[in-house]
Amino acid sequence: MDSVLRSENISKSFGPIEVLSGISLDLKPGEVHAVIGENGAGKSTLMRILSGHIAPTKGSLHLNGQPITFSGPVDAEAHGIVLVHQEILLAPDLTVAQNLFLGREIKRFGFVDDRTMRERTRSILHELGTNIEPDREVSRLSIADRQLVQIARALLVPHKVVAFDEPTAVLTPIEAESLFEIIRKLRSQGVAVLYISHRLNEVKAVADRVTVLRDGRQIATRDIEGLEPLEMARLMVGRDMSKLYPEKPKTASDQIVLTVRDMVVPGYVEKASFSLRRGEILGFGGLIGAGRTELFEALVGLRSGHGTISLDGKNVHFRDAREAMAAGIVYLSEDRKGKGLLLQQNLRINLSLAALDKFSRGSFIDSRAEENALDQAIKDFDIRTRSRDLLAGQLSGGNQQKLLLAKMMLLEPRIVIIDEPTRGVDIGTKEQIYRFIASLAAEGKAVVVISSEMQELIGLCHRVVVMRNGRVAGEVSQSDLSEDAIVYLATGVHEERAAEIAAGHA
Amino acid sequence: MTETVLPTRAEKRKFAIDMRALSPFIALIVLIIAGALINPDFLTASNLLNVVTRSAFIAIIAVGATFVIASGGLDLSVGSMAALTAGIMILTLNSQGSADMGTLALGMLAAIALSAACGLANGLIVTFGRIEPFIVTLGTMGIFRSLVIWLAAGGTITMRNLELRELYRPVYFGNVFGIPVPIIAFMVVAAIGALILYRTSFGRHVVALGSNEDVARYSGVPIWRVRTLTYIIQGICVGIAVLVYVPRLGSATPTTGLLWELQAITAVVIGGTALKGGIGRVWGTVVGAVILELVANIMVLSNFVSEFLVGAVQGAIIIIAMLVQRSVHRGR
């Protein structure tokens, strides 16, 4: 069969750095083509080129055999290529129908025709197998429903190619399964589906062909027949996966440093309890929205909540992050750009911000000491930057994370809580961050790692506490650590059964 | 991926010019040259000293505004606050019989205490009430202004004791080694302001708060205290400006300090401080205040534009300054 959209030797450079080189991809009508790769492998760049958001530096695109250049995403959409974004891009205060037709409202005598739009919305959502009310405000929908609305919005225009960018990141297995049903339906209608993900089991379940990217290069394009997730992982990473994670440090003591009893965070967490030992890496697993971040934000005083927190056997309560820091507890936010670093300020100001007292002589800041600390941090954490006068926002995701680690380590904490330590971080930096976390535990600090990457929890942690809907669903000990055990606790269903249940619901 | 940071190189840093920090100084030089070309009387010591003296009130207030704005806040009430403070100060002086230094000191103390209290009120309402500073200070602006009008019963509050007036006079009209006292006052305020903003933890916290409040909070910055303190500093600056202002006319009227908030904010923005917070430039602010007064002066000395249009030109300047800031920001 002829391809509907084909890329020939596409390359993309930002300045001197080539992020994609020589990608040749063809999408056939009625197939699901998965693109897999680690964070930073170039998946999103490729997707943005194919959907007209950015132009390739080299190479060409062909639509139905004809060479074509898109002037922008609107142009690509006019040619039937639509992209379902990873983030939810909807106006929360507008209704479902208003969002669906935002910017392309149906008009009658110059006024918006709400009735027609409502009916169209209802029928499109029905086709997708859902009964979301068109008049409901988007802010009142669940994350999964919002994603469906976003898909409906993308499918509103005539489409030949539909691209999904990591669509299941926020979905439970059951919700993901109904998304796969939608994708299969699109395929049966002769639409070419581009599916970007790094979740290999999903890819195995839904894709017909797989293209693997690594460091901006096309490693392989293969049929899914005979390609198992393990082999995909090897192709993606390009080396033995077992080396990614350092050896787990022996838990030196049974000494409990922190106990949390019946922690309640209104609206997020109901009665969560756990304890943390010295020299231990404790994982926190669960789906996005399970209340993990909120639990720890309340613990360190960044959010209101109540419960019994005992540190070294003494009951404590922190009113703000400053008090928690003084007690030796630091929390590194998952939202690095919004809550971790001042993107508009330079590295020095960011580095010393939390531990500014250490750089003060009398009431004045000792800027030489700050400069020395920056030199030390750049060396210790291998922060790679063109110039030390750069703004934090100009660093790559991995280097931002290293800077954030360096900033918080200046406080010399005893308990380190890291939320999504490797989100948006390339594989090389991941390995460095894992080694650093292991060294913290080896030094006798207690570490909490909150992560949505199950492999990360399994590879890094001594124990994993799993949360579901604001409660602690259970704990997986080191000998029992497996993806299935975590998924079971996180969702209440075994992975194989999720598909059956979804089929039953559909 | 192979490049690692090189140690600081002095020569490299010297050439990394920050246009944002430099542009007010360039504008100042351009204005002085323009003024000199337009009228030979412009570039005389007496005229320039006069211009800088006149800019002192706004400059002192604007140094405080630099703190508020750099932390992401805004204070619209400074003009009304100045009028109220001046009124209360004069009433305090009038209530005391004797014309000695003690009375004067008491009046000054009352002025600073009142303005600091006004700033504290603004700060507490903004932080604990969690209301937009624009709204809070719009409200207090109305309250302060109305209180002056009420105290003056719609008329003028005047210093009645002529001896006391004579004693107080040098604070505006006097000079030390040929430099007028108001200029000394405003240089001292600016120097202290710069020291606090650039060299102390509090100053760093102000900038962090203006850059991103969440990051500041997650970094353990005591944001409520820092924010309230910026409004108190603003209040104290208003108080100091009033100390210099009162001996000039010896009275406070319902129109005292009218539109000073506009001029203070204009000075701050011309000076390169970001209106959305995160960047604070004390010396830029000082230059900004001088620029505003220079423009007025040049307009009076030249015959191109009526001096009644000074306000219009100053209004245009703030818009131009914002456009320049935007383009400089994009360029980086």
HADDOCK unambig.tbl for C-alpha pairs under 7 A between the chains (distance, minus, plus):
assign (segid A and resid 320 and name CA) (segid B and resid 220 and name CA) 6.99 0.50 0.50
assign (segid A and resid 321 and name CA) (segid B and resid 217 and name CA) 6.99 0.50 0.50
assign (segid A and resid 321 and name CA) (segid B and resid 218 and name CA) 6.10 0.50 0.50
assign (segid A and resid 321 and name CA) (segid B and resid 219 and name CA) 6.85 0.50 0.50
assign (segid A and resid 321 and name CA) (segid B and resid 220 and name CA) 4.71 0.50 0.50
assign (segid A and resid 322 and name CA) (segid B and resid 220 and name CA) 4.01 0.50 0.50
assign (segid A and resid 322 and name CA) (segid B and resid 221 and name CA) 6.73 0.50 0.50
assign (segid A and resid 338 and name CA) (segid B and resid 214 and name CA) 6.90 0.50 0.50
assign (segid A and resid 338 and name CA) (segid B and resid 215 and name CA) 6.66 0.50 0.50
assign (segid A and resid 339 and name CA) (segid B and resid 214 and name CA) 5.11 0.50 0.50
assign (segid A and resid 339 and name CA) (segid B and resid 215 and name CA) 4.12 0.50 0.50
assign (segid A and resid 339 and name CA) (segid B and resid 218 and name CA) 6.37 0.50 0.50
assign (segid A and resid 340 and name CA) (segid B and resid 215 and name CA) 5.28 0.50 0.50
assign (segid A and resid 340 and name CA) (segid B and resid 218 and name CA) 6.95 0.50 0.50
assign (segid A and resid 341 and name CA) (segid B and resid 215 and name CA) 5.99 0.50 0.50
assign (segid A and resid 342 and name CA) (segid B and resid 211 and name CA) 6.31 0.50 0.50
assign (segid A and resid 342 and name CA) (segid B and resid 212 and name CA) 6.33 0.50 0.50
assign (segid A and resid 342 and name CA) (segid B and resid 215 and name CA) 6.49 0.50 0.50
assign (segid A and resid 344 and name CA) (segid B and resid 211 and name CA) 6.88 0.50 0.50
assign (segid A and resid 353 and name CA) (segid B and resid 219 and name CA) 6.68 0.50 0.50
assign (segid A and resid 354 and name CA) (segid B and resid 219 and name CA) 4.72 0.50 0.50
assign (segid A and resid 354 and name CA) (segid B and resid 220 and name CA) 5.97 0.50 0.50
assign (segid A and resid 356 and name CA) (segid B and resid 201 and name CA) 6.49 0.50 0.50
assign (segid A and resid 363 and name CA) (segid B and resid 200 and name CA) 5.88 0.50 0.50
assign (segid A and resid 364 and name CA) (segid B and resid 199 and name CA) 5.27 0.50 0.50
assign (segid A and resid 364 and name CA) (segid B and resid 200 and name CA) 4.44 0.50 0.50
assign (segid A and resid 364 and name CA) (segid B and resid 201 and name CA) 6.77 0.50 0.50
assign (segid A and resid 365 and name CA) (segid B and resid 199 and name CA) 5.39 0.50 0.50
assign (segid A and resid 365 and name CA) (segid B and resid 200 and name CA) 5.34 0.50 0.50
assign (segid A and resid 365 and name CA) (segid B and resid 201 and name CA) 6.29 0.50 0.50
assign (segid A and resid 384 and name CA) (segid B and resid 3 and name CA) 6.66 0.50 0.50
assign (segid A and resid 384 and name CA) (segid B and resid 4 and name CA) 5.19 0.50 0.50
assign (segid A and resid 384 and name CA) (segid B and resid 5 and name CA) 6.62 0.50 0.50
assign (segid A and resid 385 and name CA) (segid B and resid 4 and name CA) 6.07 0.50 0.50
assign (segid A and resid 385 and name CA) (segid B and resid 5 and name CA) 5.81 0.50 0.50
assign (segid A and resid 386 and name CA) (segid B and resid 3 and name CA) 6.68 0.50 0.50
assign (segid A and resid 386 and name CA) (segid B and resid 4 and name CA) 6.87 0.50 0.50
assign (segid A and resid 386 and name CA) (segid B and resid 5 and name CA) 6.18 0.50 0.50
assign (segid A and resid 387 and name CA) (segid B and resid 5 and name CA) 5.79 0.50 0.50
assign (segid A and resid 388 and name CA) (segid B and resid 5 and name CA) 6.30 0.50 0.50
